């Protein structure tokens, strides 16, 4: 992954990401997808399903198509400076992107009928908007399945891309009976890995990861099950993580809350408080094992 030292003055783009989880024989696993190498956002890197918020996400008839009231969703995000409808739009974006990118649909029919996910996908391919499809098929999105996990804001001098995002990370278990798979358009491969194995593959040069994914996987490595992750997420408000890049001895360093160079002195997550750009990638200063401190 190439280092980008350009200062970006474009406005932040709101985005939403869903960290899909499952329990496997060896423990907790996370779903990762490889972005198309031609993508202008983290091309070739392995990421969680997600993308930018569309204006129409906040235009959904939320009383009819969400399973929780807007004040509840707003309170869970811990963002006093956004409206309740904006908060609802973030959930809609997360659920829409999860379906578009991985085929996982967090929804229930308003009646007793089973959900035809293939039909939903077909209608989207025909050009129908996500909101229109929900109305046409009488579906209610299951926001209860998503739990806010963290909020990441790209610094004005991003290190691995030329765009800035304000991304809300949610965690969720994959619904029973559904299979996550890459879309073969924006993403070209996908895999389930334990957080530690994913980081090991990154360390061994088998996959590429951006710093938010590195730090999120390091955090998730402290959990042995989906329930453990969800319990922690429900027991605290999602931290705001604003990485602070700086140059040290001719190299780029990114520091995180709790680091001596970061304005926020309280740790936001376990793991290292700094990543150093070395060997054409970001890595902790004290070696692989320090990711799991």
TORRO-99685 format. One record per residue (C-alpha): residue number from 1; residue in three letters; x, y, z. Coordinates in Angstrom, 1 decimal, always signed. Each point is the difference from the previous one (the first is absolute). Example, Ala and Ser with C-alpha at 12.3 -4.5 7.8 and 13.67 -1.06 7.14 Angstrom:
+------+------+--------+--------+--------+
| resi | resn |      x |      y |      z |
+------+------+--------+--------+--------+
|    1 |  ALA |  +12.3 |   -4.5 |   +7.8 |
|    2 |  SER |   +1.4 |   +3.4 |   -0.7 |
+------+------+--------+--------+--------+
***
This chain:
+------+------+--------+--------+--------+
| resi | resn |      x |      y |      z |
+------+------+--------+--------+--------+
|    1 |  UNK |   +0.0 |   +0.0 |   +0.0 |
|    2 |  UNK |   +1.5 |   +3.3 |   -1.1 |
|    3 |  UNK |   +0.4 |   +2.9 |   +2.4 |
|    4 |  UNK |   -1.9 |   +3.2 |   -0.9 |
|    5 |  UNK |   +1.3 |   +3.1 |   +1.7 |
|    6 |  UNK |   -2.3 |   +2.5 |   -1.8 |
|    7 |  UNK |   -2.0 |   +2.4 |   +2.2 |
|    8 |  UNK |   -3.7 |   -0.4 |   -0.9 |
|    9 |  UNK |   -2.3 |   +3.0 |   +0.2 |
|   10 |  UNK |   -3.2 |   -1.7 |   -1.3 |
|   11 |  UNK |   -2.8 |   -0.3 |   +2.5 |
|   12 |  UNK |   -0.6 |   -3.1 |   +2.1 |
|   13 |  UNK |   -2.3 |   -2.6 |   -1.5 |
|   14 |  UNK |   -2.2 |   -1.8 |   +2.4 |
|   15 |  UNK |   +0.3 |   -3.8 |   -0.3 |
|   16 |  UNK |   -1.0 |   -3.1 |   +1.8 |
|   17 |  UNK |   +1.6 |   -3.4 |   +0.4 |
|   18 |  UNK |   -1.3 |   -3.3 |   +1.4 |
|   19 |  UNK |   +2.5 |   -2.4 |   +1.6 |
|   20 |  UNK |   -1.6 |   -3.4 |   -0.7 |
|   21 |  UNK |   +0.8 |   -2.6 |   +2.6 |
|   22 |  UNK |   -0.6 |   -3.7 |   +0.5 |
|   23 |  UNK |   +0.9 |   -2.7 |   +2.5 |
|   24 |  UNK |   +2.2 |   -2.8 |   -1.6 |
|   25 |  UNK |   +1.5 |   -3.2 |   +1.5 |
|   26 |  UNK |   +3.2 |   +1.9 |   +0.8 |
|   27 |  UNK |   -1.7 |   +3.1 |   +1.3 |
|   28 |  UNK |   -1.1 |   +3.4 |   -1.2 |
|   29 |  UNK |   +0.3 |   +0.7 |   -3.8 |
|   30 |  UNK |   -0.3 |   +3.3 |   -1.9 |
|   31 |  UNK |   -1.2 |   +0.4 |   -3.6 |
|   32 |  UNK |   +2.5 |   +1.8 |   -2.3 |
|   33 |  UNK |   -0.3 |   +1.0 |   -3.6 |
|   34 |  UNK |   +2.7 |   +1.0 |   -2.5 |
|   35 |  UNK |   -0.8 |   +3.3 |   -1.7 |
|   36 |  UNK |   +0.5 |   +0.1 |   -3.8 |
|   37 |  UNK |   +3.5 |   +1.0 |   -0.8 |
|   38 |  UNK |   -1.3 |   +2.9 |   -2.2 |
|   39 |  UNK |   -2.1 |   +1.4 |   +2.8 |
|   40 |  UNK |   +1.0 |   +3.6 |   +1.0 |
|   41 |  UNK |   -0.7 |   -0.8 |   +3.7 |
|   42 |  UNK |   +2.4 |   -2.6 |   +1.4 |
|   43 |  UNK |   +0.4 |   -1.9 |   -3.2 |
|   44 |  UNK |   +1.3 |   -3.6 |   +0.6 |
|   45 |  UNK |   -0.4 |   +0.2 |   +3.7 |
|   46 |  UNK |   -2.2 |   -2.3 |   +2.1 |
|   47 |  UNK |   -2.8 |   +1.9 |   +1.8 |
|   48 |  UNK |   -3.3 |   -0.5 |   +1.8 |
|   49 |  UNK |   -3.2 |   +0.5 |   -2.0 |
|   50 |  UNK |   -1.0 |   +3.7 |   -0.2 |
|   51 |  UNK |   +0.0 |   +3.2 |   -1.9 |
|   52 |  UNK |   -1.1 |   +3.6 |   -0.1 |
|   53 |  UNK |   -3.4 |   +1.2 |   +1.2 |
|   54 |  UNK |   -2.4 |   +1.1 |   -2.8 |
|   55 |  UNK |   -2.3 |   +2.9 |   +0.5 |
|   56 |  UNK |   -3.0 |   -2.3 |   -0.7 |
|   57 |  UNK |   +0.9 |   -2.2 |   +3.0 |
|   58 |  UNK |   -1.5 |   +2.6 |   +2.3 |
|   59 |  UNK |   -3.1 |   +0.3 |   -2.1 |
|   60 |  UNK |   -1.2 |   -3.5 |   +0.8 |
|   61 |  UNK |   -3.4 |   -0.2 |   +1.7 |
|   62 |  UNK |   +1.7 |   -1.0 |   +3.2 |
|   63 |  UNK |   -3.1 |   -0.5 |   +2.1 |
|   64 |  UNK |   -1.1 |   -2.7 |   -2.5 |
|   65 |  UNK |   +3.3 |   -1.6 |   -0.9 |
|   66 |  UNK |   +2.2 |   +0.1 |   +3.2 |
|   67 |  UNK |   -0.6 |   -2.2 |   +3.0 |
|   68 |  UNK |   +1.1 |   +2.7 |   +2.5 |
|   69 |  UNK |   -1.0 |   +3.6 |   +0.5 |
|   70 |  UNK |   +2.4 |   +2.7 |   -1.0 |
|   71 |  UNK |   +0.7 |   +1.3 |   +3.5 |
|   72 |  UNK |   +1.4 |   -3.4 |   +0.9 |
|   73 |  UNK |   +2.2 |   -0.1 |   -3.0 |
|   74 |  UNK |   +1.2 |   +3.5 |   +0.6 |
|   75 |  UNK |   +0.9 |   -0.7 |   +3.7 |
|   76 |  UNK |   +2.0 |   -3.1 |   -1.0 |
|   77 |  UNK |   +2.3 |   +1.9 |   -2.3 |
|   78 |  UNK |   +1.0 |   +2.6 |   +2.7 |
|   79 |  UNK |   +0.0 |   +2.9 |   -2.5 |
|   80 |  UNK |   -1.8 |   +2.9 |   +1.5 |
|   81 |  UNK |   +0.8 |   +2.2 |   -3.0 |
|   82 |  UNK |   -2.1 |   -2.0 |   -2.6 |
|   83 |  UNK |   -3.7 |   -0.3 |   -0.3 |
|   84 |  UNK |   -2.0 |   -3.1 |   +0.7 |
|   85 |  UNK |   -0.9 |   -0.4 |   -3.7 |
|   86 |  UNK |   +3.7 |   +0.3 |   -0.9 |
|   87 |  UNK |   +0.7 |   -2.8 |   +2.6 |
|   88 |  UNK |   -2.7 |   -2.1 |   -1.6 |
|   89 |  UNK |   +1.6 |   +0.6 |   -3.4 |
|   90 |  UNK |   +3.3 |   -1.3 |   +1.3 |
|   91 |  UNK |   -1.6 |   -3.3 |   +1.0 |
|   92 |  UNK |   -1.8 |   -0.2 |   -3.3 |
|   93 |  UNK |   +3.3 |   +0.6 |   -1.9 |
|   94 |  UNK |   +1.7 |   -2.7 |   +2.1 |
|   95 |  UNK |   -2.8 |   -2.6 |   -0.7 |
|   96 |  UNK |   -0.2 |   +1.0 |   -3.7 |
|   97 |  UNK |   +3.7 |   -0.3 |   -0.5 |
|   98 |  UNK |   +0.2 |   -3.3 |   +1.8 |
|   99 |  UNK |   -2.6 |   -1.4 |   -2.4 |
|  100 |  UNK |   +1.5 |   +1.5 |   -3.1 |
|  101 |  UNK |   +3.5 |   -1.1 |   +0.8 |
|  102 |  UNK |   -0.4 |   -3.3 |   +1.8 |
|  103 |  UNK |   -3.5 |   -1.2 |   -0.8 |
|  104 |  UNK |   -1.0 |   +0.0 |   +3.7 |
|  105 |  UNK |   -3.4 |   +1.5 |   +0.6 |
|  106 |  UNK |   -0.9 |   +1.1 |   +3.5 |
|  107 |  UNK |   -3.8 |   +0.2 |   -0.5 |
|  108 |  UNK |   -3.3 |   -1.6 |   +0.8 |
|  109 |  UNK |   -3.2 |   -0.1 |   -1.9 |
|  110 |  UNK |   -2.9 |   +2.0 |   +1.4 |
|  111 |  UNK |   -2.1 |   -3.1 |   -0.3 |
|  112 |  UNK |   +1.0 |   -3.6 |   +0.7 |
|  113 |  UNK |   +1.6 |   -0.7 |   -3.4 |
|  114 |  UNK |   +3.6 |   -1.0 |   -0.4 |
|  115 |  UNK |   +2.3 |   +2.6 |   -1.5 |
|  116 |  UNK |   +1.0 |   -0.6 |   -3.7 |
|  117 |  UNK |   +3.5 |   +1.5 |   +0.0 |
|  118 |  UNK |   +0.5 |   -1.1 |   -3.6 |
|  119 |  UNK |   -3.1 |   +2.1 |   -1.0 |
|  120 |  UNK |   +1.3 |   +3.0 |   +2.0 |
|  121 |  UNK |   +3.4 |   -0.3 |   -1.8 |
|  122 |  UNK |   -1.8 |   -0.3 |   -3.4 |
|  123 |  UNK |   -2.1 |   +3.1 |   +0.6 |
|  124 |  UNK |   +3.1 |   +2.0 |   +0.9 |
|  125 |  UNK |   +1.8 |   -1.2 |   -3.2 |
|  126 |  UNK |   -3.0 |   +1.2 |   -2.0 |
|  127 |  UNK |   +0.6 |   +3.5 |   +1.3 |
|  128 |  UNK |   -2.6 |   +0.2 |   +2.8 |
|  129 |  UNK |   +1.3 |   +1.9 |   +3.0 |
|  130 |  UNK |   +0.5 |   -1.7 |   +3.3 |
|  131 |  UNK |   -2.7 |   +2.0 |   +1.7 |
|  132 |  UNK |   -2.5 |   -0.8 |   -2.8 |
|  133 |  UNK |   +0.9 |   -3.7 |   +0.3 |
|  134 |  UNK |   -0.7 |   +0.0 |   +3.7 |
|  135 |  UNK |   -3.4 |   +1.5 |   -0.6 |
|  136 |  UNK |   -0.8 |   -2.3 |   -2.9 |
|  137 |  UNK |   +0.8 |   -3.1 |   +2.0 |
|  138 |  UNK |   -1.3 |   +1.2 |   +3.3 |
|  139 |  UNK |   +3.3 |   -0.4 |   +1.8 |
|  140 |  UNK |   +1.1 |   +1.4 |   +3.4 |
|  141 |  UNK |   +3.8 |   +0.5 |   +0.6 |
|  142 |  UNK |   +1.3 |   -1.6 |   +3.1 |
|  143 |  UNK |   +2.0 |   +2.7 |   +1.6 |
|  144 |  UNK |   +0.1 |   -2.0 |   +3.2 |
|  145 |  UNK |   +2.4 |   -2.3 |   -1.7 |
|  146 |  UNK |   +2.6 |   +2.8 |   -0.3 |
|  147 |  UNK |   +1.9 |   +1.3 |   +3.0 |
|  148 |  UNK |   +2.1 |   +3.2 |   -0.3 |
|  149 |  UNK |   +3.7 |   -0.9 |   +0.5 |
|  150 |  UNK |   +2.1 |   +3.1 |   -0.8 |
|  151 |  UNK |   +0.1 |   +3.1 |   -2.1 |
|  152 |  UNK |   +3.1 |   +0.7 |   -2.1 |
|  153 |  UNK |   +0.8 |   +3.4 |   -1.6 |
|  154 |  UNK |   +2.7 |   +0.2 |   -2.6 |
|  155 |  UNK |   +2.6 |   +2.7 |   +0.8 |
|  156 |  UNK |   +0.5 |   +3.0 |   -2.3 |
|  157 |  UNK |   +3.3 |   -1.6 |   -1.1 |
|  158 |  UNK |   -1.2 |   -3.6 |   -0.7 |
|  159 |  UNK |   +2.7 |   -2.6 |   -0.5 |
|  160 |  UNK |   -1.4 |   -2.6 |   -2.3 |
|  161 |  UNK |   -2.7 |   +1.8 |   -2.1 |
|  162 |  UNK |   -0.9 |   +3.4 |   -1.4 |
|  163 |  UNK |   -3.5 |   +0.2 |   +1.4 |
|  164 |  UNK |   -1.3 |   +0.6 |   +3.6 |
|  165 |  UNK |   -2.8 |   -1.9 |   +1.7 |
|  166 |  UNK |   -1.9 |   +0.2 |   +3.2 |
|  167 |  UNK |   -0.8 |   -3.7 |   +0.4 |
|  168 |  UNK |   -2.2 |   -1.6 |   +2.6 |
|  169 |  UNK |   +1.1 |   -3.6 |   +0.7 |
|  170 |  UNK |   -2.8 |   -2.4 |   +1.1 |
|  171 |  UNK |   +0.4 |   -3.6 |   +1.1 |
|  172 |  UNK |   -2.4 |   -2.8 |   -0.7 |
|  173 |  UNK |   -0.4 |   -3.7 |   -0.2 |
|  174 |  UNK |   -0.9 |   -1.4 |   -3.4 |
|  175 |  UNK |   -3.7 |   -1.0 |   +0.1 |
|  176 |  UNK |   -0.7 |   -3.7 |   +0.1 |
|  177 |  UNK |   -0.5 |   -1.6 |   -3.4 |
|  178 |  UNK |   +1.8 |   +2.9 |   -1.9 |
|  179 |  UNK |   +3.3 |   -0.3 |   -1.7 |
|  180 |  UNK |   +2.4 |   +3.0 |   -0.5 |
|  181 |  UNK |   +1.8 |   +0.2 |   -3.3 |
|  182 |  UNK |   +1.7 |   +2.7 |   -2.0 |
|  183 |  UNK |   -1.8 |   +1.7 |   -2.9 |
|  184 |  UNK |   +2.6 |   -0.6 |   -2.7 |
|  185 |  UNK |   -0.3 |   +3.7 |   -0.9 |
|  186 |  UNK |   +1.3 |   +2.3 |   +2.6 |
|  187 |  UNK |   +1.6 |   -3.0 |   +1.8 |
|  188 |  UNK |   +1.7 |   -2.9 |   -1.7 |
|  189 |  UNK |   +0.7 |   -2.5 |   +2.9 |
|  190 |  UNK |   -1.2 |   -0.6 |   +3.5 |
|  191 |  UNK |   +1.0 |   -2.2 |   +3.0 |
|  192 |  UNK |   -0.9 |   -0.8 |   +3.6 |
|  193 |  UNK |   +3.0 |   +0.2 |   +2.3 |
|  194 |  UNK |   +0.6 |   +0.3 |   +3.7 |
|  195 |  UNK |   +1.2 |   +3.6 |   +0.9 |
|  196 |  UNK |   +3.5 |   -1.3 |   +0.9 |
|  197 |  UNK |   +0.2 |   -2.1 |   -3.2 |
|  198 |  UNK |   -1.0 |   +2.9 |   -2.1 |
|  199 |  UNK |   +2.8 |   +2.1 |   +1.6 |
|  200 |  UNK |   +2.5 |   -2.8 |   -0.4 |
|  201 |  UNK |   -0.8 |   -0.2 |   -3.7 |
|  202 |  UNK |   +0.5 |   +3.8 |   -0.2 |
|  203 |  UNK |   +3.3 |   -0.4 |   +1.8 |
|  204 |  UNK |   +1.0 |   -2.7 |   -2.4 |
|  205 |  UNK |   -0.8 |   +2.1 |   -3.1 |
|  206 |  UNK |   -3.0 |   -2.2 |   -1.1 |
|  207 |  UNK |   -2.6 |   +2.7 |   +0.3 |
|  208 |  UNK |   -0.1 |   +3.8 |   +0.2 |
|  209 |  UNK |   -1.7 |   +1.9 |   +2.8 |
|  210 |  UNK |   -0.5 |   +3.7 |   +0.8 |
|  211 |  UNK |   +0.7 |   +1.3 |   +3.5 |
|  212 |  UNK |   -3.7 |   +0.1 |   +1.1 |
|  213 |  UNK |   -0.3 |   -3.7 |   -0.9 |
|  214 |  UNK |   +3.3 |   -0.8 |   +1.7 |
|  215 |  UNK |   -1.0 |   +1.7 |   +3.2 |
|  216 |  UNK |   -3.6 |   -1.4 |   +0.0 |
|  217 |  UNK |   +1.3 |   -3.5 |   -0.5 |
|  218 |  UNK |   +2.5 |   +0.4 |   +2.8 |
|  219 |  UNK |   -2.9 |   +1.1 |   +2.2 |
|  220 |  UNK |   -2.2 |   -2.9 |   -1.1 |
|  221 |  UNK |   +2.8 |   -2.5 |   +0.7 |
|  222 |  UNK |   -0.8 |   +0.5 |   +3.7 |
|  223 |  UNK |   -3.3 |   -1.7 |   -0.4 |
|  224 |  UNK |   -0.7 |   -3.7 |   -0.3 |
|  225 |  UNK |   -3.6 |   +0.1 |   -1.2 |
|  226 |  UNK |   -2.6 |   +2.1 |   -1.8 |
|  227 |  UNK |   -1.9 |   +0.4 |   +3.3 |
|  228 |  UNK |   +3.1 |   +1.4 |   +1.7 |
|  229 |  UNK |   +0.4 |   +2.7 |   -2.7 |
|  230 |  UNK |   -3.7 |   +0.9 |   +0.1 |
|  231 |  UNK |   -0.1 |   +0.1 |   +3.8 |
|  232 |  UNK |   +2.9 |   +2.4 |   +0.1 |
|  233 |  UNK |   -1.5 |   +2.2 |   -2.7 |
|  234 |  UNK |   -3.3 |   +0.2 |   +1.7 |
|  235 |  UNK |   +1.7 |   +0.9 |   +3.3 |
|  236 |  UNK |   +1.7 |   +3.1 |   -1.1 |
|  237 |  UNK |   -0.5 |   +2.9 |   -2.5 |
|  238 |  UNK |   +2.1 |   -0.2 |   -3.2 |
|  239 |  UNK |   +3.3 |   +1.9 |   +0.3 |
|  240 |  UNK |   +0.9 |   +2.7 |   -2.4 |
|  241 |  UNK |   +3.4 |   -0.7 |   -1.6 |
|  242 |  UNK |   +1.8 |   +2.8 |   -1.8 |
|  243 |  UNK |   +3.4 |   -1.3 |   -1.0 |
|  244 |  UNK |   +2.8 |   +2.6 |   +0.1 |
|  245 |  UNK |   +2.8 |   -0.5 |   -2.6 |
|  246 |  UNK |   +3.4 |   +1.5 |   +0.4 |
|  247 |  UNK |   +3.5 |   -0.5 |   -1.5 |
|  248 |  UNK |   +2.8 |   -1.5 |   +2.1 |
|  249 |  UNK |   +3.6 |   -0.5 |   -1.3 |
|  250 |  UNK |   -1.2 |   +0.2 |   -3.6 |
|  251 |  UNK |   -2.9 |   -2.4 |   +0.4 |
|  252 |  UNK |   -3.7 |   +0.3 |   +0.5 |
|  253 |  UNK |   -1.6 |   -0.9 |   +3.4 |
|  254 |  UNK |   -3.6 |   -0.2 |   +0.9 |
|  255 |  UNK |   -0.9 |   +0.4 |   +3.7 |
|  256 |  UNK |   -3.3 |   -0.8 |   +1.7 |
|  257 |  UNK |   -1.8 |   +1.1 |   +3.2 |
|  258 |  UNK |   +2.2 |   -0.7 |   +3.0 |
|  259 |  UNK |   +3.3 |   +0.7 |   -1.7 |
|  260 |  UNK |   +2.2 |   +2.8 |   +1.3 |
|  261 |  UNK |   -0.2 |   +1.8 |   -3.3 |
|  262 |  UNK |   -3.9 |   -0.2 |   -0.2 |
|  263 |  UNK |   -2.2 |   +2.7 |   +1.4 |
|  264 |  UNK |   -2.3 |   -2.6 |   +1.6 |
|  265 |  UNK |   +1.9 |   -1.6 |   +2.8 |
|  266 |  UNK |   -2.5 |   -2.8 |   +0.8 |
|  267 |  UNK |   +0.3 |   -3.3 |   -1.8 |
|  268 |  UNK |   -2.8 |   -0.7 |   -2.4 |
|  269 |  UNK |   +0.9 |   -3.6 |   -0.7 |
|  270 |  UNK |   +2.5 |   -2.6 |   +0.9 |
|  271 |  UNK |   +3.1 |   -0.5 |   -2.1 |
|  272 |  UNK |   +2.9 |   +2.3 |   -1.0 |
|  273 |  UNK |   -0.5 |   +3.7 |   +0.1 |
|  274 |  UNK |   +2.2 |   +0.5 |   -3.0 |
|  275 |  UNK |   +0.5 |   -1.5 |   -3.5 |
|  276 |  UNK |   +3.2 |   +0.6 |   -2.0 |
|  277 |  UNK |   +0.2 |   -0.1 |   -3.7 |
|  278 |  UNK |   +2.8 |   -2.5 |   -0.7 |
|  279 |  UNK |   +0.5 |   -2.5 |   -2.8 |
|  280 |  UNK |   -2.8 |   +1.6 |   -2.0 |
|  281 |  UNK |   -2.6 |   -0.7 |   +2.7 |
|  282 |  UNK |   -1.0 |   +1.2 |   +3.4 |
|  283 |  UNK |   +1.2 |   -2.0 |   +3.0 |
|  284 |  UNK |   +0.4 |   +0.4 |   +3.7 |
|  285 |  UNK |   +3.3 |   +1.2 |   +1.4 |
|  286 |  UNK |   +0.7 |   -3.1 |   +2.1 |
|  287 |  UNK |   -0.8 |   -2.7 |   -2.4 |
|  288 |  UNK |   -3.0 |   -2.2 |   -0.8 |
|  289 |  UNK |   -0.8 |   -1.1 |   +3.5 |
|  290 |  UNK |   -0.4 |   +3.6 |   +1.2 |
|  291 |  UNK |   -3.2 |   +0.1 |   -2.1 |
|  292 |  UNK |   -1.6 |   -2.1 |   +2.7 |
|  293 |  UNK |   +1.0 |   +1.9 |   +3.1 |
+------+------+--------+--------+--------+
***
